[in-house]
Amino acid sequence: MSLSGKIGSQPLHGLVAATHTPFDATGELNLKVIERQAEHLQGSAIGTVFIGGSTGESQSLTLDERLRLARRWSEVLRGSGLRLVVHVGANCLRDAAALAEQAESLEADAISALAPSYFKPRTLDVLIDSMATIAAAAPATPFYYYDIPQLTGINHSVPDFLERAGGRIPNLAGVKFSGPDLMAYQQALQVQSRQFDVPFGMDECLLAALVLGARGAVGSSYNFAAPIYQRLWLAFASGDLPAARTEQWRSVQLIGKLASFGYMGAAKAVMEMLGVPVGAPRLPNASLDKARQNELGSQLEQLGFFDWIQS
């Protein structure tokens, strides 16, 4: 498939689930669960998966584990209709380039990359050079810079990145925008007459992003709460803002509840409750013991969560 065909016909619109990396009881990769993850997401009417990102604990995986993870997702999704986006960012740009090269060989629909965050790109030019190095390893695959300043500590302007990187990264498709600055988000959407795809990455603010022009969203809670967001999206599209606000408030309550238990461990526990055994997270993300899992389940029941996720 040509690059122009991939970018032009397959932007990251609609809900994109940022998937968990499954581990077994010993903390090793449990790749056999990926088939169940894919079935669950298809049952929730999700059309695209974003693997190995923040939700996928990429920074806690070895290079070999990330290569194996991408290979297995590619095998499971072949012929399924689900699209595959592989996060390839790493502190070591050679590792990131190796992941990008593999993703292209697997015919991933797109790749995305966080910036190196230990030795941080001090200027926008250095950030662009870093992303260009990664993107060049997969020249026929759409590339998305993954901006999430609250985790990376990198706060270079996304609109400026798009304005300047387009001429230096031929396969630049856009930015996965996971920051809270809605002014910058609007500016990014408008760069070069809306040339770039800018999926939004903060589930708890999705309605605000839709009002501003978002057409796609990448999020972790779409793994286990997709019906909430699909109703939100449909209500917004039909002009029913009160109904859309109701669904967004449910999202806010849900994410606040999970965060109060420790978001990563709680989110993976919810997947277990729904019959998708992705296991506990790896340190430094904390897991929930059985008592805390039961407490979480009880509080989610009281909140109404299990009713909210009925399609």
C-alpha positions as CSV (number, residue, x, y, z in Angstrom):
1,M,0.0,0.0,0.0
2,S,1.3,3.4,-0.8
3,L,2.0,5.9,1.9
4,S,-0.4,8.5,0.5
5,G,-3.1,5.8,0.4
6,K,-2.5,4.9,4.0
7,I,-2.6,8.4,5.3
8,G,-5.3,9.7,3.0
9,S,-7.8,6.9,3.6
10,Q,-7.0,5.6,7.1
11,P,-6.7,8.4,9.6
12,L,-7.1,7.6,13.3
13,H,-10.8,8.6,13.4
14,G,-13.3,7.3,15.9
15,L,-12.3,5.5,19.1
16,V,-8.8,3.9,19.2
17,A,-8.1,1.6,22.2
18,A,-4.7,2.0,23.8
19,T,-4.3,-1.6,24.8
20,H,-2.7,-3.2,27.9
21,T,0.2,-5.5,27.6
22,P,-0.8,-8.9,29.1
23,F,1.4,-10.5,31.8
24,D,1.1,-13.8,33.6
25,A,1.3,-14.4,37.4
26,T,5.1,-14.2,37.3
27,G,5.2,-11.0,35.4
28,E,6.2,-12.5,32.0
29,L,4.5,-11.7,28.7
30,N,1.3,-13.7,28.3
31,L,0.8,-13.3,24.5
32,K,-2.0,-15.9,24.3
33,V,-4.3,-13.3,25.9
34,I,-4.0,-11.0,22.9
35,E,-6.6,-13.0,21.0
36,R,-9.1,-12.5,23.8
37,Q,-8.2,-8.8,23.9
38,A,-9.0,-8.5,20.2
39,E,-12.3,-10.3,20.5
40,H,-13.3,-8.1,23.4
41,L,-12.5,-4.9,21.5
42,Q,-14.3,-6.1,18.4
43,G,-17.3,-6.9,20.6
44,S,-17.2,-3.3,21.8
45,A,-17.2,-1.9,18.2
46,I,-13.5,-0.7,18.4
47,G,-11.9,-0.5,15.0
48,T,-8.3,0.3,15.8
49,V,-5.8,-0.7,18.5
50,F,-2.8,1.3,19.7
51,I,-0.3,-1.2,21.2
52,G,2.8,-0.7,23.4
53,G,2.1,2.8,24.5
54,S,1.7,4.3,27.9
55,T,-1.2,2.0,28.7
56,G,0.9,-0.9,27.3
57,E,3.7,-0.1,29.8
58,S,6.2,0.2,26.9
59,Q,8.8,1.8,29.2
60,S,8.7,-1.4,31.4
61,L,9.3,-3.8,28.5
62,T,12.6,-5.0,26.9
63,L,13.2,-4.4,23.2
64,D,12.7,-8.2,22.6
65,E,9.4,-8.1,24.5
66,R,8.2,-5.2,22.4
67,L,9.1,-6.9,19.2
68,R,7.3,-10.1,20.3
69,L,4.3,-8.1,21.4
70,A,3.9,-6.4,18.0
71,R,4.5,-9.6,16.1
72,R,1.7,-11.4,18.0
73,W,-0.8,-8.5,17.6
74,S,-0.1,-8.5,13.9
75,E,-0.8,-12.2,13.7
76,V,-4.0,-12.0,15.7
77,L,-5.3,-9.0,13.7
78,R,-4.6,-10.4,10.3
79,G,-7.9,-10.6,8.4
80,S,-9.9,-9.4,11.5
81,G,-10.7,-5.9,10.2
82,L,-9.1,-4.3,13.2
83,R,-6.3,-1.8,12.4
84,L,-2.9,-1.8,14.1
85,V,-0.9,1.2,15.4
86,V,2.4,0.3,17.0
87,H,4.0,2.6,19.5
88,V,7.8,2.5,18.9
89,G,9.2,5.3,21.0
90,A,12.1,4.7,23.3
91,N,14.9,6.5,25.1
92,C,17.3,4.7,22.8
93,L,16.6,5.9,19.2
94,R,18.2,2.8,17.7
95,D,15.7,0.6,19.6
96,A,12.9,2.9,18.4
97,A,14.1,2.6,14.8
98,A,14.3,-1.2,15.1
99,L,10.7,-1.2,16.4
100,A,9.6,1.0,13.5
101,E,11.3,-1.1,10.9
102,Q,9.6,-4.2,12.3
103,A,6.2,-2.5,12.4
104,E,6.5,-1.6,8.7
105,S,7.5,-5.2,7.9
106,L,4.4,-6.3,9.7
107,E,2.3,-3.9,7.6
108,A,1.1,-1.9,10.6
109,D,-1.4,0.8,9.7
110,A,0.7,3.5,11.5
111,I,3.4,3.9,14.0
112,S,3.7,6.5,16.9
113,A,6.6,7.5,19.1
114,L,7.0,9.3,22.4
115,A,10.1,11.5,22.5
116,P,13.1,10.3,24.5
117,S,12.5,11.6,28.0
118,Y,15.6,10.8,30.1
119,F,17.9,12.9,27.9
120,K,15.2,15.3,26.8
121,P,15.3,17.1,23.4
122,R,16.0,20.6,24.6
123,T,14.9,22.3,21.5
124,L,12.1,21.8,19.0
125,D,14.7,21.2,16.3
126,V,16.3,18.3,18.3
127,L,12.8,16.9,18.9
128,I,12.1,16.9,15.2
129,D,15.4,15.4,14.4
130,S,14.7,12.6,16.9
131,M,11.3,11.9,15.5
132,A,12.7,12.0,11.9
133,T,15.3,9.4,12.9
134,I,12.5,7.0,14.0
135,A,10.1,7.7,11.1
136,A,12.9,7.2,8.5
137,A,13.1,3.5,9.6
138,A,9.5,3.0,8.4
139,P,9.3,5.4,5.4
140,A,6.1,3.8,3.9
141,T,4.2,3.9,7.2
142,P,2.3,6.9,8.6
143,F,4.0,8.4,11.6
144,Y,2.4,10.1,14.6
145,Y,4.4,12.0,17.2
146,Y,3.0,11.1,20.6
147,D,2.8,14.2,22.8
148,I,2.1,13.5,26.5
149,P,3.9,16.2,28.5
150,Q,2.6,15.2,31.9
151,L,4.6,11.9,31.5
152,T,7.6,12.9,29.4
153,G,8.2,16.4,30.8
154,I,8.6,17.6,27.2
155,N,6.5,20.7,26.5
156,H,7.5,21.8,23.0
157,S,4.6,23.4,21.1
158,V,2.6,20.8,19.1
159,P,1.4,23.3,16.5
160,D,5.0,24.5,16.0
161,F,6.1,20.8,15.7
162,L,3.5,20.2,12.9
163,E,4.4,23.4,11.1
164,R,8.1,22.6,11.0
165,A,8.2,18.8,11.0
166,G,6.1,18.3,7.9
167,G,9.0,19.3,5.6
168,R,11.5,17.1,7.5
169,I,9.4,13.9,8.1
170,P,7.9,12.9,4.8
171,N,5.6,10.3,6.4
172,L,4.3,12.5,9.2
173,A,0.6,11.9,9.5
174,G,-0.1,13.9,12.7
175,V,0.2,13.9,16.4
176,K,-1.4,11.9,19.2
177,F,-2.3,14.8,21.4
178,S,-2.5,13.7,25.1
179,G,-2.1,17.0,26.8
180,P,-4.6,19.3,28.6
181,D,-3.9,22.4,26.6
182,L,-7.1,22.8,24.5
183,M,-5.9,26.1,23.0
184,A,-2.8,24.3,21.6
185,Y,-5.1,21.5,20.4
186,Q,-7.2,23.9,18.4
187,Q,-4.1,25.4,16.9
188,A,-2.7,21.9,16.0
189,L,-6.0,21.1,14.2
190,Q,-5.7,24.1,12.1
191,V,-2.1,23.8,11.0
192,Q,-1.8,24.0,7.2
193,S,-5.5,24.0,6.6
194,R,-6.2,20.9,8.7
195,Q,-3.6,18.9,6.8
196,F,-2.7,16.7,9.8
197,D,-4.6,14.1,11.8
198,V,-4.6,15.0,15.5
199,P,-6.4,12.2,17.6
200,F,-7.1,13.3,21.1
201,G,-5.7,11.4,24.1
202,M,-7.5,12.5,27.3
203,D,-10.7,10.3,27.7
204,E,-12.0,12.5,30.5
205,C,-12.1,15.5,28.2
206,L,-13.3,13.9,25.0
207,L,-16.5,16.0,24.6
208,A,-14.5,19.2,24.8
209,A,-12.2,17.9,22.1
210,L,-15.2,16.9,19.9
211,V,-16.6,20.4,20.2
212,L,-13.3,21.8,19.0
213,G,-13.1,19.6,16.0
214,A,-11.6,16.2,17.1
215,R,-12.4,13.3,14.7
216,G,-10.4,10.6,16.5
217,A,-9.4,9.7,20.1
218,V,-6.9,7.3,21.5
219,G,-7.5,6.2,25.1
220,S,-7.0,3.5,27.7
221,S,-10.6,3.5,29.1
222,Y,-11.9,2.6,25.6
223,N,-10.7,-1.0,26.5
224,F,-13.3,-1.4,29.2
225,A,-15.8,1.5,28.8
226,A,-16.2,1.9,25.1
227,P,-20.1,2.1,25.2
228,I,-19.9,5.2,27.4
229,Y,-17.8,7.0,24.8
230,Q,-19.8,5.7,21.8
231,R,-23.0,7.0,23.3
232,L,-21.2,10.3,24.0
233,W,-20.0,10.6,20.4
234,L,-23.4,9.7,19.0
235,A,-25.2,12.2,21.3
236,F,-22.7,15.0,20.3
237,A,-23.1,14.2,16.6
238,S,-26.9,14.4,16.9
239,G,-26.8,17.7,18.8
240,D,-27.9,16.2,22.1
241,L,-25.4,18.0,24.4
242,P,-27.2,17.1,27.7
243,A,-26.9,13.4,26.9
244,A,-23.3,13.8,25.8
245,R,-22.5,15.7,29.0
246,T,-24.1,12.8,31.0
247,E,-21.8,10.3,29.4
248,Q,-18.7,12.5,29.8
249,W,-19.6,12.9,33.5
250,R,-19.7,9.1,33.8
251,S,-16.3,9.0,32.3
252,V,-15.0,11.5,34.7
253,Q,-16.4,9.6,37.7
254,L,-15.0,6.3,36.4
255,I,-11.5,7.7,35.7
256,G,-11.4,9.5,39.1
257,K,-12.4,6.2,40.8
258,L,-9.7,4.2,39.1
259,A,-7.1,6.9,39.8
260,S,-7.9,6.8,43.5
261,F,-6.9,3.1,43.5
262,G,-3.8,3.7,41.3
263,Y,-4.9,4.0,37.7
264,M,-2.8,1.3,35.9
265,G,-3.4,-1.4,38.5
266,A,-7.1,-0.6,38.7
267,A,-7.6,-0.5,35.0
268,K,-6.0,-3.9,34.5
269,A,-8.1,-5.2,37.4
270,V,-11.3,-4.0,35.6
271,M,-10.2,-5.9,32.5
272,E,-9.9,-9.1,34.6
273,M,-13.5,-8.4,35.9
274,L,-14.7,-8.3,32.3
275,G,-13.1,-11.6,31.5
276,V,-9.9,-10.4,29.8
277,P,-7.0,-11.6,32.0
278,V,-4.3,-9.0,31.2
279,G,-2.6,-9.6,34.6
280,A,-1.1,-7.1,37.0
281,P,1.1,-4.3,35.9
282,R,4.9,-4.3,36.3
283,L,6.7,-2.2,38.8
284,P,7.0,0.8,39.2
285,N,3.2,0.6,38.5
286,A,1.6,-0.9,41.6
287,S,-0.9,-3.8,41.4
288,L,-4.0,-4.3,43.5
289,D,-4.2,-7.2,45.9
290,K,-7.3,-9.3,46.1
291,A,-8.9,-7.2,48.9
292,R,-8.4,-4.0,46.9
293,Q,-9.7,-5.6,43.8
294,N,-12.9,-6.6,45.6
295,E,-13.2,-3.1,47.1
296,L,-12.8,-1.6,43.6
297,G,-15.4,-3.9,42.2
298,S,-17.9,-3.0,44.9
299,Q,-17.3,0.7,44.4
300,L,-17.7,0.4,40.6
301,E,-21.0,-1.5,41.2
302,Q,-22.2,1.3,43.4
303,L,-21.2,3.9,40.9
304,G,-23.2,2.1,38.2
305,F,-20.3,1.3,36.0
306,F,-21.4,-2.2,35.0
307,D,-24.7,-0.9,33.9
308,W,-23.0,2.0,32.0
309,I,-21.0,-0.4,29.8
310,Q,-24.0,-2.3,28.5
311,S,-24.2,-1.6,24.8
